[in-house]
Each structure stands twice: as C-alpha cells, then as structure tokens.
Amino acid sequence: IAGIVCGGDVDAGSMVTEEYLMTLERRAFCSLLEHPKTQERIMGMMSTGKPVRN
C-alpha cells in the first residue's frame, strides 16, 4: 500500500495521474490474489457479507 500511496517508482516531486495510481493499485491487488489467504478472505466476504477475522 505504501508503494501505491507514494506513487510507485517515480522521482520525488513528480506528478502522477489518477489513472497511474489506479494501475499501481490494480497490479498490487492482482499480486495479492495469488495468495491462498487472500482468496479465503474474498470467498468469506462473498459468502457471509462480513470480513474474515484474523
């Protein structure tokens, strides 16, 4: 999340677009989808409507 909020791998003071930040967010989310715990949390939320507790 910090990498997204900071704008990714750009020079300090660079301006980035909302589209660029959304692309970073999408890439991070897709990377997380590879983890079984993430899949478990998503399936739990979809079936119960409530977040899975840690």
C-alpha positions as CSV (number, residue, x, y, z in Angstrom):
1,I,0.0,0.0,0.0
2,A,2.8,2.4,0.8
3,G,4.2,2.0,-2.7
4,I,0.9,3.0,-4.2
5,V,0.4,6.0,-1.9
6,C,3.9,7.2,-2.6
7,G,3.3,6.9,-6.3
8,G,5.4,3.9,-7.2
9,D,8.9,4.1,-8.7
10,V,9.0,7.8,-9.8
11,D,11.3,10.7,-9.0
12,A,10.5,12.7,-5.9
13,G,8.2,15.6,-6.7
14,S,6.9,14.0,-9.9
15,M,3.2,14.5,-10.7
16,V,1.3,11.3,-11.4
17,T,-2.3,10.8,-12.7
18,E,-5.1,9.1,-11.0
19,E,-5.0,6.5,-13.8
20,Y,-1.4,5.7,-13.0
21,L,-2.3,5.3,-9.3
22,M,-5.2,3.0,-10.2
23,T,-2.8,0.9,-12.3
24,L,-0.5,0.5,-9.4
25,E,-3.4,-0.5,-7.1
26,R,-4.7,-3.0,-9.7
27,R,-1.2,-4.6,-10.0
28,A,-0.9,-4.9,-6.2
29,F,-4.4,-6.4,-5.9
30,C,-3.7,-8.9,-8.7
31,S,-0.5,-9.9,-6.9
32,L,-2.3,-10.5,-3.7
33,L,-4.9,-12.7,-5.5
34,E,-2.2,-15.3,-5.8
35,H,-2.1,-15.9,-2.0
36,P,-4.5,-18.5,-0.6
37,K,-5.2,-16.4,2.5
38,T,-6.4,-13.5,0.2
39,Q,-8.6,-15.9,-1.7
40,E,-10.0,-17.2,1.6
41,R,-10.8,-13.7,2.8
42,I,-12.6,-12.8,-0.5
43,M,-14.6,-16.0,-0.5
44,G,-15.6,-15.5,3.2
45,M,-16.7,-11.9,2.5
46,M,-18.7,-13.0,-0.6
47,S,-20.5,-15.8,1.3
48,T,-21.2,-14.0,4.6
49,G,-21.0,-10.3,3.8
50,K,-18.6,-9.9,6.7
51,P,-14.8,-9.7,6.7
52,V,-12.9,-12.8,7.8
53,R,-11.3,-12.2,11.2
54,N,-7.5,-12.6,11.7
